[in-house]
Structure formats: structure tokens, C-alpha cells
Amino acid sequence: MNKLDFVGFGALNVDKLFRVDHIAGKDDESSIIESREFCGGSAANTTVGLARLGLKTGYIGKVASDSEGRFLLDGFKKHNVDTCGITVTEKGRSGVVIGFVDKMGERALYVDPGVNDDIDLKEISQDYARKSKLLHLTSLVGEKSFEAQESLVRNLPKRVKVSLDPGMLYSKRGMPALEPILRRVFAVLLNETELRLLTGESFEVGAKKLMAEGAEVVGVKLGNKGCFVANGGHSYVVEPFRVKAVDTTGAGDAWNAGFLYGFFKKRSLRECGKLGNFVASKCIMRLGARNGLPSLADLRLSGVPA
């Protein structure tokens, strides 16, 4: 296998999305306007985003040999993502997320992790990760899968960079639980709510806390306020691209793809933030986490530095 620029490691889920009149609360009812199925998973969406921008990408994860598993593998192959790092098991079921998206593009998600929870270090080819320039981690529900990520990171050579998007699941664990991974990452990419959960601080102070733990770069996704990006010497709030949101599913994953693309292209910190905002803005204009992800040609036409 040739060397890869980027390898994602996280959950693989089929997103079963329902566009609804409104997201129902307790003892409430709502009507379904449209339903569709998409390939998903946070690190998986970021991986596809980078593949569409021309990078050589691969993935570490687990699916069952069911229709959902085949759907997820085909979704990667469609975008030329290498699937040699994905374990296919005869037992269990592939991961599924049921999501409800309202007219404003806001969402509520319910996760059935399936075999994502059963990833074991013995199933992972450490050589696969070592052949990449960057390994990107996102959260998994099960303790076994979390320990597999931790062990893989601990044994990686220093030349392989590591980025982490902790999501709500890992942010709720708190910084002490994530310390073995945080000591090794170069970038932590998360939203404002996750940062406050993880550090107990606002984005400026929270970013400093994460950099004190070892991160070189922190990117905080601020939704319709853009993003905050910081390293040891500089910090910026970067303005968003104003678009009409159809579906915010995968917006943060898309932002990660744009930001990390900037890292690969040796762009400035501010330019990386702008690239993240651009890719996220394109994502939310279409239903599903991947349908709106731009190609390299789209990026070049946009006028954003590619």
C-alpha cells in the first residue's frame, strides 16, 4: 500500500435522516417531511472531505457484513478512500444514527453504535496508521474502542501527526481521562460547547488549557459566528461564510476537513480557519453530512486560497 496523507479513526454509521416540521419534545408530536439515508461517522465525513480536496486518505474502523456495512464501504470507495484498515465482521450489526432535522437545519441525533463499540487493538494494523502523515481521531462509545485508540496513539512514531475531535462523548470524559491522547496530539478541533465541557472554560481560556496539555493548535467551531483558532503565538476569530442552512449534520466534520487541508498545504493559521469555514458552509447547504462537501475545483473557483 502506498503512503497515505491522512487516516481517520472513529465510528462508521449509516445516517438515517428525517426532515421534520419541528423536533418534538416530551409529549409532543411532529410530522416527517422527507427521509433519506447517508453514509456517516464524524472521522469518516472528514476523511471524505479531504479525499474530495485531493488528498490520499484511508480509514480505520469496523462494520458488520450487513447491508449497512456494504453501504458504508461503497461510500468510501466512491470517493477513492482506502478501506484496507476497516475490519468487516460476520457478527453483530453496523452502526446507525437516526437523526431529525428541522426547517432551520438544527438536528437531534440518536446513536446505535453496533460493532463500532467492539473495535479491538488486535484488529487494527498499526502499520496502516504509521504509513500516514496524520491520524485523525473522533469519539467512540465503548471503553474497548477508546482504549484501542489510546494504545494506537501511544505506539505511533513522532513523525505521524495526530489530531482529535473529541465530540460530546469524549468531552464529557474530561481532561484527565483524555490526557494520554492530549499529550500526543498536535491539534484539538471541537465546538464551543464541547470545549466548555472538557475544560470548564470559555474558548480563549479553554484553548490555552489544551495547549498546556500538549496541543500545538486548537480550533473551536462557533457555528454561525465562524471559528476561533489559536496556537502558541497567535489567535483569531475568523468570520463565517453566510449561507442558508439546510442541514447542519456533519458541519463540524466538514470544518475539520477544511482546516486540516490548510495544514497540509502549509497555510497560515487564519487561512486554515477560513478554509474550515468555507468547507462547512458548503456542507450545510445540502441534506446529509457529505453531499455538499466541495471538490478541489469548487475550492479554487471560490477564491479561497487553495
N, C-alpha and C positions, 0 to 999 in steps of 0.2 A: 504494500500500500504506500502511495506517495505521502509525503508530509502534508498535514492539514494546517490551515491558518487558525482554525477555530473549532473547538469541540464543545458542545453543550452537554450538560448532565443534569437531568431533572425528570419530572413526571411527563408521561405521554398520555394524553387524554383526547377522547372524541368529545368535542363541544356540541351539545345538543341545545341550540339556542331558540328561544321563543320570544318573538316580539309581542309585547303585551300593551294593553291600553294603559295600565299602570301596574306597578309592583305591589301586589296585595300584602297587607299586613294581617295581624291576628284577627280572625273572624271576618275577614274581608273577601271580596271576590273581584276577579278581573277577567277580561276576555283576551284570547290569543288571536293576534292579527296574522302572524306568519311563523312557521317553524322550519329550521334548516339545521343541517349537521356539517361540522367543520373539523379539521384536524386542529389540535391544540396542545397545550402544555407550555408553561412560561419559557423555559430554556429552549424548547422546540421552536416556538414562534420567533425568538431572537435568532436562532440558527438559520431558519428560513429567510428571515430579513437580511442577514449578512450574505447568504447564498445569492439572493436576488441582486445584491450590490456587487457581486462578482468575486467573493472570497471562496476559498476551498474549505468546506465545512463538513463536520461529521457529528455523530451523536452517541452518547452512552445512555441507555435506558432499558426498559423491559416492557414487552407486550405479550399477550396470550395469542395462541394460534386460532383466533376467532375472527369474525368479520370486522370488528373494530380494529383489531391488531393489523390486519391486512390493509385496512383503510389508512391507518397511521403510517405504515411503511410506504405505501404508494404515494402518500402526500409528500414524504421526504424525497422519494425518487423523482417525482415530478419537478423538483427544484434542484436536482443533482446533489442532494445531501447524502454523504456516505453513510450507510446503515450498518457497517460491519461491527460497530460497537454495541448494537442493540441485541439483547437476549430475547429469543422467542421461546416461550414455554408452552407445553401441552396442558398444563394445569392452570386453573383459575380463569379470570376474565380481565380484559384490558380496561384501563381507566376510562371513566366517563365523567364529564361535568355537565350538569343541567343548569342552564342559565336563562334568566328572564331579563329582557331588555325593554325599558320603557321608551316613550316617544322622545325623551330628551337624550337618549343614548346611555342613561345610567342603568346599572345592572345589579342583579343578585345572583350568586352562584352557589350551587350545591355539588360537592365533590364526592364521587365514589372512586377511591384510588385504585381498587383492584390490585393487579400484580405490581404496580409501582411501589407498593409497600414492602415487597419481598426481594428487592434488589440486594444481593449479597456481594461482598468484595470478591469472592471466588468466581463470580460470573463476569467480572469486569477485566478486560485486558488492559493492564497498566501500561503496556507498550503503546496501546492505541492513544491514550492520553498523552504519553511522553512524546509522541510524534507531532503534537500540535504546538502552535505558538502560544495559544491562550485557551484555558479551560474555564468555562463559564458555568457556575453552579446556581441552581434555583431550588426552592424548598420541596421536600418530600414529606409525606405524613408520618411514615413509620420510623421507629427507632433504628431498625436494622439498616434501612436505606440511608439514614442520616450518618450512621457510623461508617457505612461504606464510603460515603463522600469524604468524611473526615480522614479516613485511612488513606484514601487515594491521594488527597492533597498533601498529607504528611510525607508521602513517599515520592512525590514529584521532584524532578530536578529543578533547580532555581531558574533555569532558562525558560521554563514554561510559566508564563504569567497566569494568575488566577483572578477571576472577577466573581463577585457574589451579588445576586439579587435575593435577599432573604425572604421577601414576601411577608405576608401576615404570619404564616406558620412559624418561620424561624425568628421573626422579630419578637414574637410572644415568648420565645425561649429565653430571651435576654442575653446580654453581652457575655456573662460568664460561660454559658453553655456554648456560645459560638466562638469563644476565644481561640481554640486550636485552628479554626479556619481563618478567623480575622487576622491572626499573626502572619498568615501566608498570602493574603490577598493583596493585589495592587489597587483594586477598585471595588468599592461598595456602591451599588446602584439601587436606590429604593425610593419610595414615595414619602411624603411628609408625615403621614400617619404612622407608617412603619418605623421611621426614624425616631419619632417620639416614643413609640412602644419600646424600641430597642434601647434608646439612650436616656429617655425621660427628659429630653431637651428639644428646643427649637432647632431649625435646620442649621443655623450658623454654629451654635454651641455643640450640637449633636455631631456635626461633621468633624469638628476638632476632636471630639472624644474618639471617633472612629479612627482618625488619623493617628491619635496617640496609641491606639491598639496595633497599628502597623499598616493601615491602608495608606497608599500614596495619593489616591484620588477618591473623592466622594461626589456622587451625582444624586441630587434629590429632585424627584419629579413632582412638580407643583400643579399639575393639571392645567386649567385654563390660565394659570399665572406663569406658565413656562417652566423653567427649571433653575435650580441653584447648583453650581459646580464649584468645587474647591480642591486645591492641592496645598502643599506646604507653603507656597508663596503667594498664591492668588485665589480670589473667589469672585464669582459673578452671578448675578441673577440675569438669565437670558430670556428675552421676551418670546412668547409663543407665536405660532402662525395661526391667524384667526380663520377658522373654517367651521362649517356646520357639522356637528357631531351626529352621526347616525348610530354608532355603536362604539362604546369605549372599551369593549373587550380586547385585551392584548395591547392597549395603548402603551403601557409601561414596558412591555417586551419590545415593542417597536422602537421606543425611545432608546432602550439599551442597544439595539442593533445600530441605530444611527450614531450614538455616542461611541461605541466600540469601533465602528467603521472609521470614525475620525481618528481614534487611537492608532489603528493600523496604518492610516495614511499620514501619521505624524502631524496632525492638525493641532492648532493651539487649543487650550482648554475651553476658551469661549466658543471656538468653531465646533468643537466636539459637542458642546451643549446645543448649539444651533442645529447641527446635523440630527441630534436626538429629537429636538422639537419638530423638525421637518418630517422625519420618518413617522413619528407619532401622529402628526396632523394628517398625513395621507392615510394612515391606518384607520382612524376613527371616521373617515368619510364613507366607509363601506361596512356592511354587516359581516361579522366574523373577524378573527384576530389576524388573518393573513391576506384576505382578498384585496386590501388596499395597500399592501406593502409595495413601495416603489422599486423599480428597477434602476440600474445604474444610469440608463438613458434618461429616465424620469428625473433623477437627481441632477444630471448635467443640464437638462433643459430648465430646471427650476432656478438656476442662478446661484444656488447654494454651493459654496466651494466643495468640489468632489475630490 
